Amino acid sequence: MSDASAKTSRTANAEEITRFSAMAEKWWDPNGVMKPLHRFNPVRLQLLRDNICAHVGRAPAQIEPLKDIEIIDIGCGAGLLSEPLARMGAKMTSIDAAENNIEVAKVHAAQSGLEIDYRCCTPEMLADEGKQFDIVLNMEVIEHVDDPQFFMQACASVLKPGGLMFVATLNRTIKSLALAKIGAEYILRWLPAGTHDWRKFVKPSEMSGYLRGAGLELTDITGVAYNPIKDTWYPAPRDLDVNYMVIARKPEAA
């Protein structure tokens, strides 16, 4: 599928696809333009692993704690989350609307000896195939789409009844404008200028509405904060001012 094909989707924004496509080959450089995501990854992976294991009744410390769990990583980029989850034993399907990202992801996974089903598509395209998964990852994507409610419904449609969806995003606050937009893009230069549109950040109350509109039940919400002295991210359950993650469950079929 070409980038042009992906642009016909209701949830893919053409400008966002172009922006992230231009950065595709830089995804795996831990000191490059994606350095913030590399630094962010350990806390994201810990939260994902621990909550998925709690959901399925497994010990997080066991070998391959996510073995045979079917996970879809929506907006996977070049696979920064998909690869470590595959190493934990998960059966990964990973999609992105930018073909350049997917091509880089495929090459890197092959070099790493990992089997990941990478596809250039959007969730609504996958839903048309009738695909469903145990876990849906919707990480730092919703703030880049044109129609958040439709996007959430498309993501929910590929989640199995009883399954969990993880949604990570940025809160639309003055603090996030100062830190995640102005600070990260223009002062610290962590991200290229224009990476985010603060107006598209999502308040937790709005997120709750999107989830309910998609037929999901919000079960948990936690913040993630940054320690500039240690240059590390850490779970901050009560601090939702900038980065936060919600967990939602799809009710069992009646």
N, C-alpha and C positions, 0 to 999 in steps of 0.2 A: 504494500500500500504506500502511496506517495504522501508527502506532506499535504498536497492539494486535496487528496481524498479525506484526510483527517479533518481538514478545515470545514468540511460540509456538516460536521456534527454540531448539535445545539450546545454542547458543553465545551467545545474547544474554541479558544480565542486565537485568531490568526496571528495577532501581534505577539501574544505570549508564546506561541509555538515557535515563531521566528526567533524570539529572544533566547529561548532555552536551546534551540537547535544550534545557535551560534556558539554556545558554551559546551556542546556535547563532548568534544574530545578532551575537555579540561575537567570532566567530572571526577576522574580517579586520581587527580593530583592533590594530595592532602595539604599542600601548601599554596595551592592556586586559588582560582576564583570560587571553588567549592569548599574551601577550608572551613567556613562556618558549619556546613552540613557534616563534614568529617568530625568536627569537634562535638556536634550535636548528636551524632549517631549512637554513642554508647548509652546515653540515658534513654533515648528512644527505644533501643533494642531491649534494654532491661525492662522497661515498662511493658513493652509488647510481650516479651517472653514470659514474664511473671504473671501477667493477667491472662494470657492464653492458657498457660499451665493451670492456673487456678480454675479456669472455666472447664477444662477437660479432666481435672483431677490428676495432674502429674507433678513431679518434683522438678523445679527449674534447673537444679544442679545435675540431673541425670544426663547421660550421653544421648544426644539427639532428642531433646525434650519435646520437639515439635514433629516428631517422626510421623509421616503420612497424613498430617493435617493439611487440608487443601486451602491455600491462601492466595488471594489475588492482591497484588500491589498496584493500585491505580495511580497513574502519574509517577511511574517508577523511575523516571530519569534514566541514568545509565546503570542502575541496579545497586545503589549504595545500601539500601535496606534489603533488597531481594537476595543478594548473595549470602550475607550472614545468616538470614533466616533459612535459606536452602542448606547451609552447613549444619543447622540445627535439626535437619531432617524434614522440613516442610516441603510439600509439593507446591512449587511456586509457579503461578501464572502472573506475568508482569506486563502491564500495558502502559503505553504513553502515546500521546497524539503527535509527537515529534519523531519522525522516522530516523533522524540523525542520532537521537538518544538511543533508540532501540538497536541500531546497527552497532554503536559503541558498546552497548550492554551485551549483545550477543558475542562479540569478539572477546570481551573481558571474561565473560562466564566460561567460554571455551578454553581460554588460557588458564582459568582457575580450575578446570575439570568439573564444572557444575552443570547440571541439567536444569535449565529454567526455560519455561515456555514464554518467550518474549514476543509481543505482538504490537504492531503500530495500529492502535484503534482506541476507541473511547468506551466507557462502560455501557452506554446504550446500544452500541454495536454488538457487544458481547452478549447483552441481554437478549438481543434478537435471536441468538443461537440457542437460548435456553440454558446457558451455563450458570451454575450456582456453586458457591464455595462456603467452607466452614467459617472462614475469617475474611473480612474485607478491610484492607488498609487504604485509608483516604487521608494521606499525610501531606500537609502543606500544599494542597491542591485547590481547595474550594475558594481560596482568595484570588485565584487566577482565572476562574470560569465566568462566563457571561450570565448564566441563569442558575444560581445556587440551588433553588428548590428543585428544578428539573434534574440537575446534576445529582443531588442527594437521592432522589427517587430512582435514578438510573443505577446508582451504586447499591441501593437497597435491593433492587430487583435481582442482583446477582449474588445475594446473600441467602444461604439456606435458612429455613425456619429453625430457630434455636441458636443461630450463629451470632457472632459478634462483629460489629464494625467499629474500627478505631478511626477517629477523625482528629487530626491535629491542625491547628491554624493559629492565627494572630488576632488578638482582641483589638477592637477599634476604640482606643483610648488615647488621651493626650500623651500618656507615658509611652505607648507603642509608637506613636508618631515621632516622639523624640528619640527613642532608642532603636526601634526596628526599622524605621524609615530614614530619618535624617541622620542619626548616629551611625547606623550600619552601612548606609550607602554613600553618604557624603562626607562624614568625618573620619570614621575608622576605615572606610573603603573595604569593608568585608565583602560587599556585594556590588555588582555593577549598578550605577545609577539607573533608576527606572525599573529595577527588578520587581518592586512591589508598588501597588497603588493603595495607599492607606484607606481610601474610600471603600475599598472592597474587603477590608478586614472585617471579621465577623464577631459580633458580640455574642457571649454565651446565651443570652435570651433569644437571639435570632437563630443560633445553632439549634437550640431546643425546639424552636418552631419548625425548622427544616426537618429535623429528625421525626417529629410527630407527623408532619405532613407526608413523610415517606413510610409511615407505619412502624417506626422503630421506637423502642423504649430506652431513654437515657438512664444508664445504670451507674455511671461514675464520671466525675470531672476532676482533673488535676492540672495544676500549673507546672511549668518548667521554667526555671530561672537560671541566670548566668552569674558566675562568680568571677569577676575580672581579675582578681588577685591570683587565683589558681588557674584561670583560663579554662574553666570547666563548667558544664551544665549539670543541674541536679534537679530532682523532683521537688516541687514546692507546692504541695496540695492546696494551700490557701491563697497563693499568689497567681491570680488569673489575669493580671494587668497586661501582659504582653503575649507570651506563648502559653497555650493550654491544649490539652487533649481530652476528648470525651470518649467514653465507651458506650455503645448502644447495642441493644439486643433486639433481634427480630423474633416476635412471638411465635410459638409453635403453631403449626396449622391446626385449625379446629377439627 
